[in-house]
Amino acid sequence: MGDVQIVCPDPARYRYVIASTDNIVFGFAVGMNRIVFRLDERMKERAFITGGMECPECGDEWVAVVHELPDSDWPAVDVRFWAQKRYVHARSMKAKG
């Protein structure tokens, strides 16, 4: 990815880390097992089909893509795939605005 800003307001504790581009937050990590991305409708549907979970405390656009339960039969989530899709979408939002 190109121009990405990573912000951790409390680096001593790493409670959460935010990823943004052009002042548009497109993802964040909370704790050790949850990564959340703001997805468009098409990618949100795909995220749910492949195990993504709703994140109502963040709003309708946000989907948690890392399974929170220690389930050895659950396939590994391709976090780089979701980050790249969301980054590209965030950059296109800036171009339209």
GUMARNU-390167 format. One record per residue: residue number from 1; z, x, y of N, C-alpha, C in turn. Coordinates in nm, 2 decimals. Layout:
BEGIN
  resi     npz     npx     npy    capz    capx    capy     cpz     cpx     cpy
   NUM       Z       X       Y       Z       X       Y       Z       X       Y
...
This chain:
BEGIN
  resi     npz     npx     npy    capz    capx    capy     cpz     cpx     cpy
     1    0.00    0.08   -0.12    0.00    0.00    0.00    0.00    0.09    0.12
     2   -0.04    0.03    0.23   -0.05    0.11    0.36    0.08    0.10    0.44
     3    0.07    0.04    0.55    0.18    0.03    0.65    0.29   -0.06    0.60
     4    0.39   -0.01    0.53    0.51   -0.09    0.48    0.64   -0.03    0.54
     5    0.72   -0.11    0.59    0.85   -0.07    0.64    0.96   -0.12    0.53
     6    1.04   -0.03    0.49    1.15   -0.06    0.40    1.28   -0.05    0.48
     7    1.36   -0.16    0.48    1.48   -0.16    0.56    1.60   -0.19    0.47
     8    1.70   -0.11    0.48    1.83   -0.14    0.40    1.94   -0.14    0.51
     9    1.99   -0.25    0.55    2.09   -0.25    0.66    2.22   -0.18    0.62
    10    2.25   -0.17    0.50    2.38   -0.11    0.46    2.35   -0.01    0.34
    11    2.29    0.10    0.37    2.25    0.20    0.26    2.37    0.25    0.18
    12    2.49    0.24    0.22    2.60    0.28    0.14    2.63    0.19    0.03
    13    2.59    0.06    0.04    2.61   -0.04   -0.06    2.49   -0.09   -0.12
    14    2.37   -0.08   -0.06    2.25   -0.14   -0.11    2.26   -0.28   -0.16
    15    2.32   -0.36   -0.07    2.32   -0.51   -0.11    2.19   -0.57   -0.11
    16    2.10   -0.53   -0.02    1.97   -0.58   -0.02    1.88   -0.49    0.06
    17    1.75   -0.49    0.02    1.64   -0.41    0.08    1.53   -0.50    0.12
    18    1.47   -0.49    0.24    1.37   -0.57    0.28    1.24   -0.49    0.30
    19    1.12   -0.55    0.25    0.99   -0.49    0.27    0.91   -0.57    0.37
    20    0.85   -0.51    0.47    0.77   -0.58    0.56    0.65   -0.50    0.60
    21    0.55   -0.57    0.66    0.43   -0.50    0.72    0.40   -0.58    0.85
    22    0.37   -0.51    0.95    0.33   -0.57    1.08    0.44   -0.68    1.12
    23    0.56   -0.65    1.10    0.67   -0.74    1.13    0.67   -0.87    1.05
    24    0.61   -0.87    0.94    0.61   -0.99    0.85    0.68   -0.94    0.72
    25    0.80   -1.01    0.69    0.87   -0.98    0.57    0.80   -1.04    0.46
    26    0.77   -0.96    0.35    0.70   -1.01    0.24    0.78   -1.00    0.11
    27    0.89   -0.93    0.11    0.97   -0.92   -0.01    1.10   -0.86    0.02
    28    1.19   -0.88   -0.08    1.32   -0.82   -0.07    1.39   -0.81   -0.21
    29    1.47   -0.71   -0.22    1.55   -0.70   -0.34    1.70   -0.73   -0.31
    30    1.76   -0.80   -0.41    1.90   -0.83   -0.39    1.97   -0.78   -0.52
    31    2.08   -0.71   -0.50    2.15   -0.66   -0.61    2.06   -0.57   -0.70
    32    2.09   -0.56   -0.83    2.02   -0.47   -0.92    1.92   -0.54   -1.00
    33    1.90   -0.68   -1.00    1.81   -0.74   -1.09    1.73   -0.86   -1.03
    34    1.71   -0.86   -0.90    1.64   -0.97   -0.84    1.55   -0.92   -0.73
    35    1.42   -0.94   -0.75    1.32   -0.91   -0.64    1.25   -1.04   -0.61
    36    1.24   -1.07   -0.48    1.19   -1.20   -0.43    1.08   -1.17   -0.34
    37    0.97   -1.25   -0.35    0.85   -1.23   -0.27    0.81   -1.37   -0.21
    38    0.76   -1.36   -0.09    0.70   -1.48   -0.02    0.56   -1.49   -0.07
    39    0.53   -1.60   -0.14    0.39   -1.61   -0.20    0.32   -1.73   -0.15
    40    0.19   -1.72   -0.14    0.10   -1.83   -0.11    0.10   -1.93   -0.23
    41    0.05   -2.05   -0.21    0.06   -2.15   -0.32    0.00   -2.11   -0.45
    42   -0.12   -2.05   -0.44   -0.19   -2.00   -0.56   -0.11   -1.90   -0.64
    43   -0.05   -1.80   -0.57    0.02   -1.70   -0.64    0.16   -1.75   -0.68
    44    0.21   -1.85   -0.61    0.34   -1.91   -0.64    0.33   -1.98   -0.77
    45    0.22   -2.06   -0.80    0.20   -2.12   -0.92    0.19   -2.03   -1.04
    46    0.12   -1.92   -1.02    0.11   -1.81   -1.12    0.25   -1.75   -1.15
    47    0.32   -1.73   -1.05    0.46   -1.67   -1.07    0.54   -1.76   -1.15
    48    0.54   -1.89   -1.13    0.62   -1.98   -1.21    0.57   -1.98   -1.35
    49    0.44   -1.98   -1.37    0.39   -1.98   -1.51    0.43   -1.86   -1.59
    50    0.44   -1.75   -1.52    0.48   -1.62   -1.59    0.63   -1.58   -1.58
    51    0.71   -1.68   -1.54    0.85   -1.66   -1.55    0.92   -1.65   -1.41
    52    0.85   -1.66   -1.30    0.92   -1.66   -1.17    1.01   -1.78   -1.16
    53    1.11   -1.76   -1.07    1.21   -1.86   -1.05    1.22   -1.90   -0.91
    54    1.25   -2.03   -0.88    1.26   -2.08   -0.75    1.37   -2.00   -0.68
    55    1.36   -1.99   -0.55    1.46   -1.93   -0.47    1.49   -2.02   -0.35
    56    1.55   -2.13   -0.37    1.57   -2.24   -0.27    1.65   -2.19   -0.15
    57    1.74   -2.10   -0.17    1.82   -2.05   -0.06    1.74   -1.97    0.05
    58    1.61   -1.93    0.01    1.53   -1.86    0.10    1.42   -1.94    0.16
    59    1.39   -2.06    0.09    1.28   -2.14    0.14    1.17   -2.16    0.03
    60    1.08   -2.26    0.06    0.98   -2.30   -0.04    0.88   -2.19   -0.08
    61    0.86   -2.10    0.02    0.76   -1.99   -0.01    0.80   -1.88   -0.10
    62    0.93   -1.87   -0.12    0.99   -1.75   -0.18    1.01   -1.78   -0.33
    63    0.98   -1.67   -0.41    0.99   -1.68   -0.56    1.05   -1.55   -0.61
    64    1.15   -1.57   -0.69    1.21   -1.45   -0.76    1.13   -1.42   -0.88
    65    1.08   -1.29   -0.89    1.00   -1.25   -1.00    1.06   -1.16   -1.10
    66    1.19   -1.14   -1.09    1.26   -1.06   -1.19    1.36   -1.15   -1.26
    67    1.34   -1.16   -1.39    1.43   -1.24   -1.47    1.57   -1.19   -1.46
    68    1.67   -1.28   -1.43    1.80   -1.24   -1.40    1.89   -1.23   -1.53
    69    1.84   -1.29   -1.64    1.92   -1.29   -1.76    1.88   -1.17   -1.85
    70    1.98   -1.11   -1.92    1.95   -1.00   -2.01    1.89   -1.06   -2.14
    71    1.76   -1.08   -2.14    1.70   -1.14   -2.26    1.59   -1.04   -2.31
    72    1.62   -0.98   -2.42    1.53   -0.88   -2.47    1.39   -0.93   -2.51
    73    1.37   -1.06   -2.53    1.24   -1.12   -2.56    1.16   -1.15   -2.44
    74    1.22   -1.13   -2.32    1.15   -1.17   -2.20    1.05   -1.05   -2.16
    75    0.93   -1.08   -2.13    0.83   -0.97   -2.10    0.87   -0.91   -1.96
    76    0.84   -0.78   -1.95    0.87   -0.71   -1.82    0.78   -0.76   -1.71
    77    0.84   -0.78   -1.60    0.76   -0.83   -1.48    0.69   -0.72   -1.41
    78    0.57   -0.74   -1.38    0.49   -0.63   -1.31    0.52   -0.64   -1.16
    79    0.63   -0.58   -1.11    0.67   -0.59   -0.98    0.56   -0.53   -0.88
    80    0.50   -0.43   -0.92    0.39   -0.37   -0.84    0.28   -0.47   -0.81
    81    0.24   -0.55   -0.92    0.14   -0.65   -0.90    0.18   -0.75   -0.79
    82    0.30   -0.80   -0.80    0.35   -0.90   -0.71    0.36   -0.84   -0.57
    83    0.41   -0.72   -0.56    0.42   -0.65   -0.43    0.28   -0.64   -0.36
    84    0.19   -0.59   -0.44    0.05   -0.57   -0.39   -0.01   -0.70   -0.34
    85    0.00   -0.81   -0.42   -0.05   -0.94   -0.38    0.01   -0.99   -0.25
    86    0.14   -0.97   -0.24    0.21   -1.02   -0.12    0.18   -0.94    0.00
    87    0.17   -0.81   -0.02    0.13   -0.72    0.09   -0.01   -0.76    0.15
    88   -0.10   -0.77    0.06   -0.24   -0.81    0.10   -0.24   -0.94    0.18
    89   -0.16   -1.04    0.13   -0.15   -1.17    0.20   -0.08   -1.15    0.34
    90    0.02   -1.08    0.34    0.09   -1.05    0.47    0.00   -0.99    0.57
    91   -0.08   -0.89    0.53   -0.18   -0.83    0.62   -0.28   -0.92    0.67
    92   -0.32   -1.02    0.58   -0.43   -1.11    0.62   -0.37   -1.21    0.72
    93   -0.24   -1.24    0.71   -0.17   -1.33    0.81   -0.17   -1.27    0.95
    94   -0.15   -1.14    0.96   -0.16   -1.07    1.08   -0.30   -1.08    1.14
    95   -0.40   -1.06    1.06   -0.54   -1.06    1.11   -0.57   -1.20    1.16
    96   -0.52   -1.31    1.10   -0.55   -1.44    1.14   -0.48   -1.48    1.27
    97   -0.36   -1.42    1.29   -0.27   -1.46    1.40   -0.31   -1.39    1.52
